[in-house]
């Protein structure tokens, strides 16, 4: 390591550190923050919930790297999960730099850009697995690990100040069904000294090991063979090895495979383009399947997390053409319940049970394994890589803290804890947070990106929880009411009689307002403000609610 160099090597997470999802990591090399060359690793998303008023997709605020786009030498996408690639097509137009990815991931990237009408061909560089290449001052050596999607890449990022090992998402699966198991001797071929390891923390709180995809395949085959009814299996479309396992289970039980859901069809198509799943045949479509007995069919469906437009939810709601669940049919969830999705998934389990289906989850049978390393696997990684610096990422704070404590137990020289926006100097010298940048979230609202404190999103949240009220006052030239105010309420009062009583009371308050000279002598802006306060105070006294209130004054 060249300790006399004036240059610095820094790591900056813009998303995915202190949270699960929305991964976006920057590496910088140069003499000063504003003179550095930058490498961006992953541009992911996370998903909204019911509190966000119609916002489904959230991504990191890329303002820091956008301001330095001229010094951004490239973006590398480690794999094709949404929390690593989902934001790329939305944020890339502000960056316009080269993108690097392996073949399968590049196919997914191209589809996403095509959907947004952006031709990315001149910028998208497909790199081979296990290859070496340069992005600006960074020499990249890829090493393929095991995960729950094809071609998960880890990166050795070599610089004159040392080598960083960025794991991406990974696990240790000695029989992964697709791809090769981790070969630690090969992994560390020319990387005997690792300055820092930036490592996945998702399952560090879980003792033991995550398990093998081969075990899931065997168990799925056994479970399916013992069922005599029609079978529906739902899983993550991106878990291509699992899709193959479901196809194997169908074949082993002499069932025809029927695939339902756009993302499932798309993932199978991309896999075949890249030489994966070539032996999996979709024998029937849903119309043809109606001609067969239920015991001869296995449906592979999207919607394992209760997504409203996923195939499984549509089937549960009897809203999928030519497909229905009957008494005694079986639904298998070969997936985990992602935190935050419990409510809608339990509702779907109940809906399926009401239709007469038997519901099987990972709690009933061993039919799912995580794609992330449990604690013993993290220990194995540290024992092989032996980094001088540990940087936990990809987890909530409790995951990061547990990972940090584990690194200390394993005698890592410099374990560190960082948050989104921390600019961590890795070299020269001991690691420390040398500066911070502004970070935040961008919301995809329809087809527009807005920041998290957007005024109209706040209005929508208020309406979502408290309803809204519109008041129109028609006044004459003397600023007196010409007729009774027009009052409309939405989502505030449930009973018609209660609403009528409330409106009569509010009308009286408004009449008193306009009969008070000091009010009608005010300008419209002040009258608006006073009327708004009057209306809000009246409804809060009556109902203890604070609705979004809109006042309109019309002069005649």
N, C-alpha and C positions, 0 to 999 in steps of 0.2 A: 504494500500500500504506500502511495506517495504522500506522506504527511506534510511535505513542504509545499504542496500545490496550493495555489490561491483559490482553486475551485472547490465547490461544495457539492455534496450529493444529498438530495433531500427527498422525502416521501410526504405526500399530501393527499389524504383521503377527502374527497368531496361528497361521498355518499357511501353507505354500507358499513360504517364504523360507529357502533352505538345503536345499530338497527340491523334487522335482517331484511335484505333486499336493497335495491337501488344502488348497486355497487359502482363506484367511479373513483379511480385512484390515479394520482399523478406522480411521476418521478421527474425530478429536475436535476440538471448538472450544469454548473457554471459558477461564476464568481459572485454573483448577486442575484437575488430573486428576480429582478426585472431584466437580467441579462442571460438567464438560463435557457437552455434548450430543454424541451419537455417531451415526455412520453406519457400517453394516456392509456391506462389499462381498464377496459370495460366501461360501458355506458348503459347502466341498467335502470329498471323501474321497480316500483312497488305499486300496490293496488289500494284504492280508496275504500272507505266503508260508508255506512249509512249517514255518518255525521257530516259528510263533505258535499252534500247537496248535488248529486249527479256527476261528481268527478270520480272517474274509475281509475285513472292512471296518474301516477305521481313520479317525478324524476328529479334528480339533483339539479340545483342551480349551478350552471356551468359558467357563471360570470367571470370567475378568476381566470380560467383557461381561455375563455372567449377573448378577454382583453389581451391575451398573449398568443393569439392564433398564429401570428407570424413566426413564433418560436416553437410552435407545436409541430414536431417532426413526424408524428404518426400516432395512430390509435391501434392498439392490439386488443382483440376480443378473445378471451380465453375459451369460451364455449357459448352455446346457443340458448341457454336458459334466459327467460325474460328479465330476471334480475341482474343480468350481465350484458344483455344486448338490446333490451326492449326500448331504450331511449335513444339509440343511435340515429335512427332515421329522423327523429324530431330535432335533435340538437346538432347533428353534423352540418346542416346548412350554415350554421354560424361559425363553423370551424374550417371546413373545406380542406381537409388534409388527407393524407393517405391512410387507408384502413388495411390492417393485416389480420388474416384469420386462416385457419385450416379449412379444408374443402367443405365439410359438412356445415360448419358454422357460416362459411361464406355463402352457401346456398340459402340459408335462412336470412342472412343479411340482405341478399339481393331481393328476395321476396318482399321483405319489409320496405325496401326503398321503392320497388316497383309499385307497391300499394299506394305509396305517396306520390307517385309520378316523378320520381327522381332517378335519373340515369347515373349509376354509380360506377359503371364499368371502368372508367379511366382512373379511378381512385382505389378500387378494391384489388388488393394483392393476395392471392391464394398462396399460402406457404405450406410446405410439406411437414408432416408430423416428424418430430425429432430433428428438425432442420436448424441451421444457423443463418442469421442474417443481421443486417445493421439497420437501426432506425436512429438517424442522427448520430449522437455520440454514444449511443447504447448498442452494445453487441448482444443480441438476443440468441439464446440457445433454448429451443423448446424441448420439453420432456412431457410425454403423455402419461397421465395418471389414470385412475379409475373413478368414475362418478356415475350419475344416473342419466347420462346423455352421451352420445358418441363424441369422440375426440375432445375430451377435456384436457386442456393444455396448462401446464405450469411453465414458468419462465425463469431462467437464469439470466439476470440482467447484469452484464459485465461492464464495468467502467474502470478508469484508471484509479479510482479511489476504493475499489472493492466490488464484490459480486453480491447482488441481492437475489434471494430465491423467493419468487412470488408464486405461492401454491395454487392460486385460484381455488375452485371447489374440488374436493377430492375425498376419497376414502381408500382403505386398503381392502381390496377384494381379490383374493387369489384365484377366483373362478368367475370372472365377470360376465360371461356369456357373449358379450361383444367387446372387442379390443383385447389388449394384453394386460396381465396383472403387472403391478409395479415391480420393477427390477431395481432395487436400491443400489446395486453395484454399478449398473448402467446409469442410473440417475445421477450419480456423483462422479461420473467418468473423469472429467477434467476440472471438477469444481471442489477440490479438496478443502478449500477454505472459504466459508460463506460468511460474509460480513453480517448480513441481516436476513431473517426469514419473515416474510409477511404472510400470515397463515390464517386459514379458515378456523373460526371458533364456534360454529353453529351447534355442534353436539358435545362440546367439551364438558358440559355438566352431566352427561350420561356416561355411566361407568361401562367398562367392557368394550365390545366391538360392535360395529354396525350390522354385521352379517353379510352373507353373499347372495348375489342374484341367482346363483345356481340352486340355492336352497329354496328360494321363492318359486323357481320354475318347477322343481320337483313337487313342492307342496300344492301349487296350482293344478298341476296334472292330477295329483291324487284327489284333491277336492272336487274337481270337475268330473272325474270318472265316477264318483260316488253320488252324483246328482242325476236324477231321472227327468227333471223338468226342463223347461226352457231356461237358459242362463244368460244373464247380462253381466258383463265385467266392465268396470270403469276404472281408469287409471290416468296418470299424467301422460298426455300425448308425447311429450318430449322424451319419456323413458322408453327408448326404442327397444332395448333389451327386454323390457317387460311386455311390450307389444308382441315381440317374437315369442315370449313365453306363453302368452295367451293363445297365440296361433298354434303353438306346439300342443297345448292342452286341448284345443279344439280338435286337432288332428288325431291325438292319442285317444280321444273319446268318440271318434267317428262323427264329429259334428261339423256342420258347415259354418264358416266364419262370415259374419256380417259386420261391417265397420260403419259406425254412425258418428257423425260430427265432422265439421269442416277441418278443424285443426288436426284431427286424427288422420284424415285422408291426406292432408298436406304433409304431415310429418312422414307418413309412409312413402309418399311420392319423393320427398327429398332424400330419404334414406336409400331408396332404390337408385336414385341418380348417383349416389355416392358408393354404390356397390354393397349396400347393407339391405337386409330383408329380401334378397332376391328370390329366396325360396318360399316366401310367404305369399300365398295367393288369396285374394278376396274372392271367394267362390260365388257368393250371392249378394245381390243388393236387396234392400228391404222389401221391394215388391215381389221379387222371386221367392224370398224367404217365407212369404205368407202361404205358399203352396206346400210347405213342408211341415212336419210335426214339430212341436216345440222341443221334444227330446232330441231332435236332429240339428238344433241350432245353438250357436253361441254368438251373442252380440257383443262387440267391443265398442265402448261408448266414451265420448268426452263427458266432462262435467263431474269429475271426482270431488270437486270442492263445492258443489252445490251452485255452480254458476247458473244464473237465470236462463241463459240461452244455450247452456250445455245440453247435449243429447239426453243425459240421464234425468235432468230436471224436467225437460219437455216430456219425456216418457212418463215420469211420475205425475205430471199434470194432464196426461192424456192429450198431448199437443204435438205428437210426432206422427206424421202420416205413415200408415201401414205398419206401425209398431205399437204393440200394447202389452201390458203386463196382466197376467191372469192369476187366479188363485193357484198357489203352489209353485209359481215360478221363483227363481233364485237370482238375487242381485249381489254381486261380489265387488266390494270396494278394495281393490289392490293398490292402496294408497294410504297416506297418513292424513289425519285431520290437521291442517295448518292452523296454528293459533289465530283466532279472529274469525274463523269460518264455522265455529261450532254451532252457532244458532241456526244458520241456514242448512247445515248438513243434518242436524238432528230433526229439523222440520221435514227434510226430504226423506230421512229414514222412516219417520212416522207416516208420511204420505205413501211410501212404498208398502209399508206394512198394512195400511188400510186397504190397499189394492189386493192384498193377499200374498204378497211376496215374502220370502225368507231373505233377510238381509245379513250378509256375512262381511265383517270388517277385520282389520288386523288384530283386533282384540279377541276375535273368535278363532282365527286360524293364522298361522305364520305365513302370510301372503304379501308381506311388504317389508323391505329394508330401506333404510335411509341412504342417501347419496353422500352423506357427510361423515367425517370421522368421529367416532366416540373417543373417550378419554385414552384408552389403551393405544389406539391408533395414532393419536397425537403424540403420545410418549414415544412410540416407535419412530415417528418422523423426526423428532428432536434427536433421538439417539443416533440416527444415521446422518442427518444434515449437520448437526453440531454448530449452529449459528452463534456468532458472538452477540448479536442483538436479536431480540424477539419482538415482533410487532403484531399483536393480535388484531384481526379485522373480522368482518363478516359475522357480526353478532351484536346483541344488545349488551348494555354495559355489564350486566351480571355475567354474561359469557366471557366478555373481554377480561374482566377482573379475575375470573376463575382460571382463564388461560394464562394470564400474567403470573398468578400465584404458582401455577404448574411449572411455568418456565423457571421461576426462582427455585422450585424444588429440584428441578433437573440441572441446576447449577449453570444456567445460561448467564453469561457474564453481564449482559446489560438488557434485562427485560424492560419493556417500555409500555406505557398506556397512552394512546392518543384518541382524539375525537375528531369528527369531521371538521375540517378547517384548520387543524393543527399542522404547521409546517415543521416536520421533524428533520433536523439535520442528522444524517447517519454518519457522515464523514466530512472532514477529518475530525478527530477527537471523539470524545464520548457522545452518545446521542442525546440531544435535548431539543425541546420545542423552541425554535429560534424566532418564530413569528406565527401569526394567525391570519386567516383570510375570512371574509364574509361567506358563509354558506347558507343554504336554505333549500326550499323545495319549489318546484314548478309544477303546476297542475294542468293537465290536459282537459280543458273545458270545451267540449265539442271538438272543434279542429284548431283551437287557439291555446297557446301556452300562456298562463297567467301566474303571477307569484302568489305565495300563500296568504298574503294580507290583502288580496284583491277585494275592493269594496263590494263588488256585486256578489262574490262568493260569500262574504259575510252576511249580506242581505238574505241570500238563499238559506243560510244556516238558521237565521232568525225565523224565516218563514217556516222552515222545516219543523222547528220546535215550538214556535209560538203563534204561527199563523200570520195573517196580514189583514189590514183594514184600510179601506179607501174612503176619504171624506171629500165631497165636492160641495163648495159653498158658492152659490150664485149671488152676487151683490150688485146693488145699484150704484149710481154715481156718488151717493152719500156714504158708500161703504156699509150699507145696511143690507141685511138678508132680503133678497127678492122673493125667495120661496124656501121651503124647508130644506135643510141640508140633505144631500144624497149620501147615505152611509151604507157601505157594503163590507161584510166581514167574511174571511175565508179561513177555515180551520181553527176558529176560536171558540165558537159556541155550538154545542151539539143539539140543543133543544130549541125548536122554533119559538116556543113561548118565552124562553129565557132570552133569546135573541131579540124578540120584539120589545121586551121590557128594557133590555140594555140600550137599544137604539133610541127608545123614547126618552130615557134618562139622559143619554148623550146629546140628543137634539136639544133638550132643555138647557143643558150646559152651554151648548153652542149659541143658542138664542141669547142667554145671559151675557155671553162673551161679546156679541155684536151690539148689545144694548149698553155696553160700558164704553163711554166716549174715549177713554185713554187707549183702548184697544183699536178702535176703528180709525183713530187718528194716526196710527202707526203706518209705516210703509209695508208693502206686501211681504217683504222678507221677514220683518218682525212679526207680522200677523201669522205667517206660516209657522214660525217657531213657537209662538204662544199657543196657537191652535193645536200643534203637534203635542206640546207638553200637556195641554188640557186633556186631549183625547187619551194619551198614554196613561196619565194619572187616573182618569175615570175608569179605564178598563182594568188597571192594576188594582184599584180599590175594590172593584166588583169581582174580578176573576183571578187576580194574582198572576196575570200574564203580561208579557211585554212584546206585543206583536210588531211586525214591520208596519209602520204607519205612513201613508201617503196623503198629503193635503193638497187640494187643488182649489184655487180661488179664481173664479171667472167673473170678470166685470162686464156689465151690460149697460 
